Amino acid sequence: MLYLSGIHALNLPCALLTCGDWHTSGINWSKLTFMNSEESIFHEYGIEQNKKVPENEGVYNVANHIRALLDLLVQGKYTIAQGMNKDFICNPDYTEEIFQKVALMKNLSNWSEIDRFMGREYYSQWLDYKEREKLCLNKRSGKQNMRK
């Protein structure tokens, strides 16, 4: 499925209780950034349908704010995503969900940059999440080793 993402999607309202971006009037709506959900590790997660886009006719599939930020991280566009936690999401209710989706990126070539970005955005919350996940993985692999 083709969908609008990136800075354009961040500047459109979505169904989440998030802030998004507030520079809608400063965005060039004639050059939209579309992505294909079939080529993404997130598939159709966070894509809202039948959304109106300024200065464009018809309706579009549009990434919600979380999905738009995830796409920016995959693309290595950290300067656009800067402010993810406090400026664009601004709702701690989504933190665990975001962490789970970001963890899916651990095999990407830019994982170390994504990890650093998340540390700057979420500080100890991100470190605690990574530690919890590491412990869970160790417990699972320990159980598997015991079965052998």
Helices and strands as residue ranges (DSSP letters): E 2-4, H 6-10, G 24-26, E 34-36, G 37-39, E 47-51, E 60-63, H 65-74, H 78-81, I 84-89, G 92-94, H 95-103, H 111-122, H 124-147
